[in-house]
Amino acid sequence: MSFFRKWSYYAWSLLEMGLGFRDWGGLARLFLGKPTQLPATLRFRARDTRMLVRSRMDAWSVKETFLDRFYTRYGTAIAPGWTVVDIGAAIGEFTVFAALQAPQGEVLAFEPNPESFALLQANLKLNAIQNARAVCAGVWSEAGTMTLSAANGEPLQAQTVFSEAVGEGGQGAPVITLEQLLMDYTPQGIDLLKLDCEGAEYPILLATKPETLKAIRRIVMEYHDLDARQNHRVLKAYLENAGFQVRLRGNPVHQELGYLYACQLSNLSDKL
């Protein structure tokens, strides 16, 4: 990744946020670390949507979902009647986005971090979202409890470690498997599964049997390349063996991140 390309992207993104959000002054204070009342409210210029954020990383994530529309650009448009599941919902930026795109459908949002979950609920209420349900739980390879440990105090980068008991120095949260999620919450299947869970995509997906994955028609995610056994090539191969077509797109700045979109071969109308 060239220095020029990286900083050109950052410069364009800041301009994009200045044009896309109303309160440029408040946004600037947030990014510069100046004192501001938190959570801050991001108001869009071109829509009535508003999002509560507590950090510049929250604001950046809102920008990627609503202004860049990464999950649509690198994934797929959301149909009005779809069932959408958001794993790693954080403050609810994609949950709100998907709920607005699927007014006759349903969005289920799973977020294990209590602080993020509170903002998720607040953002659903702020935008009068009636077709979304938030669940304060994580998804993992097995059911039980996981420990959350935020990197540098940033909730959006919280790493998850499965444990039978909550470890010291972390936050304990209940977790369920993807198979349990399907049985208990979406027995009709999932039209679109979105994941952004800081590397937890590997225990979630690789522990799910191919026959269970058939109930999921489409998957879009931000992937995190961790090591030789946990990277986008492994995910691509596993999903292709489970009957998906897979498309990959690298992150504009970070080589270890990128976007993966997969759809079942039976969804012939989805063009990859």
N, C-alpha and C positions, 0 to 999 in steps of 0.2 A: 504494500500500500504506500503510494508516494506521499511525501509530506504535502505537496501542493493539492493533491486530490482530497486528502483528509481534511485540511483546513478550509478548502473551498466548500466542502460539504457542510462543515460546521457553520461557516459564514452564511451560506444559503439557508440553512435551517433556522438560524437566528432571525434572518430577514423574513422567512416564511412565518415564523411565530409572531413577529411584529405585525405582519399583514393579516394573519389569521385570527389573532386574539385582540380583544378590545383594550384591555388594560395593559398597555405596553410598559408603563411606569412600574406597576406592580410586578410584572414579569421580569423586568430588568433587575429590580431589587432582589427577587428570588434567586436569579442566576448569579448575582454579584455577592450574595450572602449578606445583604443588608437587612437590618431589622424590619420585619413585616409581620402582620397579624396572620397566624396560621390556624387552620388551613386557609390558604388563599383561594380565591375564586377565579377560574379562567372562563371568560365569556367569549364565545365565538362571534365573529363579525357576520358571517353568512348564515347563521342558524341560531335558534333559541337555546340550544344546548349549553349547559354550564357544568364545569367540573371542579370539584374541590381537590386541591393538591397541597402536599405538605413539604415538597422539596422540588428542586430543579429536575431530578430524575423522574418524578411523577409527571411534571409538565412535559418533559421530553417524550415520555411514553404516550401521553395524550396527543402530542403532536404527531407521533408516528402512526397512531391509530386513526385519528380524524383528518389530519391535514395530508400526510403522506399516503394514508390508506394502504399501508403495507400488507395487511391481511387480505385486502381485496385485490390489490395489484399483483401480489405474489401467490395469492390463493384463489378465491372465487367470490363473486357477488353472492349475497345472501337473499334467498327467496322469501316472500312475505309469510309463508306458512311453515317455515322450517323449525325443527327442534335443534337448538344450538347449545353446546356445553362448553363452558369456559373454565379450564383448569389452570390455576395460577391467575385468578381474576384480579388480584391486587386491589386497586382503588375502584375498579369497575369500568375503566375506559372502554374496553372491548365489549363488556356486558351491555353498557348503555348503547354503544354503537350498533351492536347486533340486535338489541331489542327494538331500536328505531327502524332497522331494516326489515324486521320480521314482526310486524304488528299483529298478525294473526297466528304467529307461532309462539314459541316459549324459549326462554334462555335460562339455563341453570348455571350458576356461578359458584365455583368452589375456591375458597381462599382460607388457608389455615392461620394466617397471622392476624391476631385480634385487632391490632391497630389498623391494618389495611382493611380488614373486614368491616370495621366501623365506618370508614370512609366509603367503602363500597355501598353499604346500606344508605349512607347519607346522600351519595350521588344518585342512587336510584330514586330516592324520595325527592331530591332537588329537581330531577327531570321528569317527575310524575310517571315513572316507568311502572306499568301494571303487569307486564307479561314476562317478568324476570323473577327468579327465586334465588336467593343467596344462601349458601350453606357454609358455615364456619368449620371446614374440614379440608384435609388434603387428600390427595390420591397417590397411592404408592403400590409397590409390588405385593404387599400383604397388608392386612388390616391390623390396627393397633394404635400405637402412639409414635409420633416423630418429634424430634427436637429441632427447633428453628434457631439458627444462629446467624444474625444479620452481619454481612460483611461491611466493615467500616460504619456500622450503625445505620446502614441503608436497608430499610425493610424490603425494597424491591429486589435486593440481591441476597435475600435470606437463603442459605443453604439448608438442606433437609437431610437428616440422618435418622434412619429407623431405629427404634429402641423399644424394648419391653417396658422400660421405666423412663421417665423424663430425666434427662441428664442435667447436671448443674451448669449454670451459665447460659441456658437456652430456654426457649419457651416450648412447652409441650402442647401438642395439638393432635386430635384424633385423625386417623387416616383410614381410608377404605380403598379397595381395589377397583380397577376399572370395570371388572365383571360385576362387582357389587353395585357400582354406580348404575350400570345398565339395568340390572334387575330391580333395584329399589326406586330409581328415579325416572328412567326412560325405557320402560319395557318395549315401547314401540320402535326403539332404535334412535340413532343420532344422525341428523342430516349433516351437521358440521361440528367437529370436535376441534377446539382451539387449545393449544398448550403454550404456555410461556412460564416455565417452572424451574429455571436455573439449573438444568442438568437432570432434574427428576424425570424428564421425558424417557430416559433409558429404563429405569426400574418400572415405570408405568407401562410403557409399550412392549418392551422385550419380555416382560413376564406375562403378558396377555396372550392367550392362545389364538392362533389364526382364526379358528371358528368363532371365537367371541368377537374378534375384530370385524367380522362380516356384518355385524349389526351397526357398524359405523360407516357411513357412506363417503364421508370426506374428512380429511384431517389437514389443518394448517397450523404451523408452529414456528416459533423461533427456536432453532437448535443451538446447542452449545457443544462444541468439540472439546472433550475433556482428555481423552487418551486414546490408545490404540483400540480399545474395546468399546469405547463410548464416543462415537463420532457420527457425522451425517452419513457416511458410507455404510456403516453398520445398520443405521435406521432405514436407509433406502433399500438395502438388500432384504431386511426382515419384512418390510411392508410390501415389497414386490412379491416375495414368497407367499404373503397372505392375500394376494389378489388385487393389490393396488397398483395404479400407475403413479409414478413419483416425479415431481419436478423440484429442482433445487435452485436457489438464488442466494449468492453471498451477500453478507452485510456490506453496506457502502464504505465502512471504516474498519471494522474489526474482523480479522481473518478467521478467528475462532467462532464467530457467530454467523448465522444465516437463516434463511427461511426455507421451509419444506412444505410442499403441498402434495397431498396424495388423495386420489379418488378411486373408488372401486371400479373395476373394469366394466361392471354392469351399467355404470352411469355414462352411457355412450354420449350424452349431450354435453358432458364436461370435456372441453378441449384442453389438452396439456401442451 
